[in-house]
Amino acid sequence: MNLFWSKRRVRNHKVVLASRTTLLISVIVPLSFARLADGSPVPKKPSESRFIVEQGLANLVDLVFLFDRLFTKSTTATSPDYLERVSEPSSKFYPDYLEYKQGRISRAELVRRLPHVALISTSGSKNFYISSVPSMYWRARTEQRKNWFLDTDFAPDSVYSLYERIDKLTPLVATESAGTGAFVTAQPRDETFDQILFHTRNFWGQVDEVLKAKRFPDLLLLWMGHNNLDWVTQVPPNERQRPEKQFAEIAKRFRQDYTRQMRRLISRAERQDYKVAIVVFGLPFETGFKARETAEALKARNPKLYPYLETGYRYFESSKPENRQDTIRLERMFDRELKDMVRDLRDELGLYPNVRLQYSDALAKPLSDVAVLEAHDAWHLSPKGHNREAQAAFTALGPSLHFLGIELPDEGSRRSQLHQ
């Protein structure tokens, strides 16, 4: 009898949980997305009272959705066989392993001494795409890994991620801080209510996560600025036909905000007793629009394709066909600012030879093929797109990996590895 009542209570609890979940999805989340559909300008820091109210609502959502954490994988992965590999006398980490075996350091310290790689980015580096509101909400909160940076599934048909490619060379620890809808912004704690619901951190918040970690990464990748390119939400309607003056101000502000975070990261990197490489990736819209145009033509012939293609225009109005040339112009301005920023910061590093800065446009190049676009929205990356980005990043990182003492195999053995 006790077992019967126990099972009944569990069923009742599930019914209540389901009803609360449905209520929150059908009320709070659509309201949040309705705001996004009206335009998503670069967030500004909310007032103290508003922040408290919105944080309280977000905490309520987190409480009701506590079960979603059961489906959420960690954003940090460690090579599963690291202990076996560092125990080999030929390993560069063998002296650390001997210290561990002698009880002089803990296993946590042994892991800390492995190379650490981290990514700061947006939904372009996540397994995310535009779909129904509940689906997007669930995916944004729970779908970790399965992307070009951090896929840990070694199955042949899964994404062959950058983490897995570097793992071929050395055991490592990889951490992903990418956030759906993340912006390069000027102030801390400036996430909107929508972003808080999505567990998104803007550039400042992601940098905070990196700086608060016990171990600063040896290799830090940054691919930010995608959402700042939505210029339509930042330019007054009466100036959108000739937005040049506004573009100059937007690009200037973008560089200032980006540089502020870079200086925070470099300041920490300079204090490390090991080498640190920081790589800034350029933005992908110019090549991505070519693939998008192909997808639009395919959908015109077969309306069943890319069911959420038009929905993306509500979330990113600057991607509409009539706005694309101006978006490309702004992107080129952003990329020039990023290149100049890296050059200027590199010039300041003369006294710190342990820090290397690199700019790369590698992640933009693979995106001209429609096959890299997600089948739902023709905007985010498909599994094939994630694979191509992983390969592009891996190739581009050769100089930085060499700087860190992680050597790439020769071209012949590299090809054999990529087909394994």
N, C-alpha and C positions, 0 to 999 in steps of 0.2 A: 504493500500500500504506500509506504514511504517513497519507493521508487517511482510509483505512478504519479504521485503528487509532485515529486521532483522534476520529472519529465514535463509535466504540465506547466510548472512554473517556468522552465526553460523555454517552452513553446510560447507562453504568454510574453516572456521577456523579449523573444525574437519579434513577436508581433508589434510590441510597443516600440522597439528599436527601429523596425522597418517603417512604422508610421512616422516616427520622428525624422528619420532620414528622408522620407518622401516629402515631408513638410518643408524641411530645410532646403532640399534641392529645388522644390517647386516654388518657393517664395524668395529666400535670401539669394540663392545663386542666380536665378534669372534676373533679379533686380540688379545684381552686380554686373551681369553681362549687358543688361540694357544700358548701363552707364558706359560700358566699353564701346557699345555700338554707336554711341553718340560722338565718339572720338576719344582718343587716348593721348592727350598731350603729356609731355614730360612731367612726371609727378612733382609736386611741390610739397614741402614739409607741412603736415597738417598742424592745426592748433593743438595745444595740450589737451583741451577738453575733448576735441573730436578724436584725437588719438586714443584717449582712454576709453571712450564709448566704442570705437571701432575695434580696439583690442579686446574689449569685453565680449563683443559679439563674436569675434573670431575665436576666442577661448571657448565660448559656448558651442560653436560649431565643432571645434576640436574635441570637446567632451562627448558630444553626441556621436561623432565620427571616430571615436577612439578605436573602433575595430579596424579602421582602414590601415592602421599601423601594422596589423598582422600581415598585410599584403605588400608592405613597403620594404624593399631591400635597402641595405645600408648604401650610402653614397661613397663609401670607402671600401676598396678591395685590396687584399694582400695576396701575393703569389702563393697558391695553396701548398706548393712543395718547397717553399723557401728554406725550411730547416734542412731538408735533405741536400739541397743544392749548396748551401753555405758550409755544410759539413765536409764537402770535398776539399782535399788539400790544395787543389788548383784554384779554388775560389778566392777572389780578392777579399771576401768576407770571412775567410777561414780563421784569421787571428781573433775576430770578434766571436766566432763560434767557440773557439777554445776558451775564451773568457767566460762564455755562457756555461760551458760544460764544467768549468772549474768553480762555478757559483759566484764569480766575481761580478757578473751582470745578470739581470733578469731577462726572461724571454721578451718582455715588452721593450727593453732597451736594445735587444738584438734586432727586433723589428724596426725600431727607431733608426738604427744605423743603415738600414737598406735605403736605396734611392727612393725618394718620394716625388711623385708627379701630381700636379693639381691643375684643374681647369676652372676658369671663371668665364661664364658665357650666358646665353639665352636659350630659348626653346629650340634654336637651330642645332643645339648640341644635346637634345633630349629626344626620347622616343615619344614625340607629341605631334598631334595634328588636330585640325579643326573638325569638329563633329557635333553631335548633339550636346547641349549644355551639361547634362549629368555626366555624359561620357568624358567631356573635356575636364570637368571638375575632378572626376575620379582619376583620370590619367595624370593630370598635373600634380596631384597629391601623392600618388602611389607608384607611378611608373618610373622607376629608377633603372639605371644601366641600360642595356639593349640599345646602345647608341655608339657613334663612331669613336667616342673617347673611352667609355667604360662598359663594354660588353664582356661578361665573364663566362658566357656559355661557349664551351669549346666544340660544340656540335658544328659539323661542316656547313650547314645551311644557316647558321647564325651570323651576326655581324662579326667580322674579324677586326676587332677594335684596336685602337692605338695601345691600350693597356696590354692586350694580348701580344701585339707585335713587339713591344719593348720587353715583355716577359720572355720572349725568345732569346733576348740578349742578356738579361739580368733579372734576378728576383726584385720585386719592387712593391711599393704601396702607392695606390692611385686614389685620388679623391676628387669627386665632381661637385662643384658648387653652382652649376648652371640653374637658372630660374626662368620659368615661363613668363614672358612679358617683362623681363628685366630691362631697366634703363641705366644709362650713364647719367647720374644726377649730381647735384651740387652739395647736397646735405645728407647727413645720416638720418636714419629713421624716417624716411620719406616714402615708404611704401603706401600705396593706396589700399583701401579696404579690399578691393578685388585681389590685389597681390598678396595681402595677408591671408586671405582665404586659400589662395593657391600655394601658400608656403614659399612665395617668391621673395628673394632679396635682390634689391637693385645693386648696382656696381659697388657702392659704398658698403652695403651689408655683406656682399660676398667677399670683399677685401677684408672686412672685419673677421669673417670666419677663418680666412687664411692666416691672419695675424694672431688670432686667439689660439690657433692650434699649437700643441706642444712642440711640434716639429715643422719648421718652415720648409717648403718643398725645394728640392734640388732643381726641378724643372717646373716652371709655372707658365701656363698657356692662358692667353686672354683673347677672347673673340666676342667683343662687345660693341654695341652701337646700332644694332639692327633696328631696334624700336625707336631710337632717336631719329631715324630717317623718315618717320611718318610726319613730314613737314606740313601736310594739310591741316593737321590739328594744332600747329604752332604758328601759322600765318593767318592773319585776319582775312575774311572772305574778300574784301575789296582790294587785297594786294596779291591774291593768288595767281592772277594773270601775269604779273611781273614780280616774282618773289626774290629777285636778286639781292636786294638790300637785306631782306630778312634772312636769306641763306648765309650771307657773310656773318651775321650775328649768331645764327644757330651754330655754324661751324666753329666760330671763335669760342663760344660757350662750351661746345662739345670738347674741344681740345683742353680748355682750362679745367673742366671737370675730370676729364680722363687723366690729365697730367697730375692733378692733385692726388689721385689714387695711386698712380705710378710712383710718385715720390714716397708715399707711405710704404709701399712694397719694397722699393729700393733701399730705403732707410733700414728696414729690417734685414734685407739681404746683405747689406754691407757689414752687418755685425756678426754674420755667421763665420764659423771657422772651417767652412767647406765651400766649394764652388756652387754658384747659383746661376741658372740661365733662365731668362724671362723672354717669352716670345709673344709678340703682339701680331695678331692676324688681321688682315684687311677684310673689308665687307664684300658680300657676294651678290648684290642685287643686279648689277649690270648683266652678268652671265645668267643669273637665275631668271631674269625676265625673258630671256630667249627661250628657255625651257617652258616657262609659263605660257608664252604665246603659242607654242606647239600644243600644249594641253588644252588651251582654249579652242584651238582649231579642231582638235579631236572631239571635244565635247559638243561643238556645234554640229558635227556629223552624227554623234551618238550621245544624246542628252543623259544617258544613264551613267556615263563616265564622270568621275570627279564630282560626286554629289554635293560637296560643300565648297566648290570652287568659288561661287559668287559670295558665299557667306564670309569669306576672308576679306572682302572689300569693306565690310562693316567694321572689322577690327583693325584694318590697316588701309585707310582710304587712299593713301599715296601709292598703292599698288594698282589702282584702276588704270586701264590703258591710257586714258587722257592725262594722267598725272605722271606716267613713268619716266618720260624724258627729263622732267624736272627732278624726279627722285634720283635718277642716275647722275645728274649734275651735282646734286648735293652729296651723293655717295663719293664721287670723285674728290670733292672738297674734303670730306671726312678722311678719305684715305691719304690725301696729301698732308693733312694735319697729323695723322698718325705717323707717317714716315718722318716728318720734320720733328715731331715730338721724340721719337726714338733716337734720331740723330743727335738732337740737342742733349738729351739725357745721357746718351753714350759719351758725349764729349765731356760730361761732368764726372765720369767714372774713372778718370786717370789714376786716382789714388787707391782704387778698389779693383784690382785685377781679378778678384774672385767672383765678380759679377759680370755677366754677359747679357746684352740686350740684342734682340733680333726682331726685325719686321719681316713679315711674309704675307704674300697674297695667295698662298697655296690653296687655301680653303675656298677661294672664289672660283678657281679654274675648273673643277669637275662639274659645275652646276648648269652647263648649257644643254645637257642632254635631258629630255623629258623623263627618261627612265629613273632619274635620281629623285623625282618628285613623288610625294606620297599620293596614293590612289584615292584618298578621301578628299583632300583639299588642294592638290597641285601646288602646294606652297612649302610645306615642311619636307623633310627628307624621308625617302623610302628606305627600306633595308639596303637596296643597292646603292642609294645615295650615301648612307652612313658608311658603307664599305669603301666607297671611293674617297670620301673625306678622310677616313682613317689612313688610307694609302697615301693620300696627298700630304697629310700632316706628317706621317712617318718619314717620307722622303725629304720634306722641307726641314725636319728637325736634325738632319745629319750633322751639321756644324755644331749645334748646341749639345747634342749627345756626345760628340767627340770632345768638346770642351769639358764635359762632365766625366770623361773617361769611360764612356759607354760606346764601344765601337760597333759600327754596322758591319755585317758580313760583306764579302765581295759580291759583285753583281750576280754572278752565277748562283752562289748559294742562297742569295736573297730571293731569287726567283723561285728556287725550289722550296724555300720556306713559305712563300706566299701562296703556293699551290698545295701545301700540306693541309 
